[in-house]
């Protein structure tokens, strides 16, 4: 049996060990209230191109996270997909764009369930794009091409380019210039 050799690492204040995160994430307390969706523009292109693999991840997340109740998903896959297309996923941003069948805001519990399902779906999409770098490069090229042109002539700007998710959702065709 070998004797264990003690290892002591002396760090000066302000330096990090090799296994430490540099961004000093909080390890206690409530989880962050917002999730930055870095793939929102790529997913908008995927939706516009009618790429069916995205629907598979959304439906899988609905079945895995939100579960099925009486043979029906507890969250709407279309709601989850809409949330996957916004740049910042938080309860406030989700509640501002998701309405129930009576066109009223949904409950806070349902909003959290939709946001959690969307985060799970985005994790699967991120792994898929990581495993398929050619597809990611194609989407990235299309996003770069779209963003290279400034919006003009009353056409809507690409979804996800304004500061708030509500502005992105509510923006549509500017009919004042068309008349």
ABEGO torsion letter per residue (X at the ends): XBBBBBBBBBBBBGBBBAABBAAGBBABEBBBABBBBAAAAAAAAAAAAGBAAAAAAAAAAAAAAAEBBGGBBABBAAAAAAAAABABBBAAAAAAABBBAAGBBBBAAAAAAAAAAAAAAAAAAAAAAAABAAAAAAAAAAAAAAAABBBBGGBBBBBGABABAAAAAABBBBAAAAX
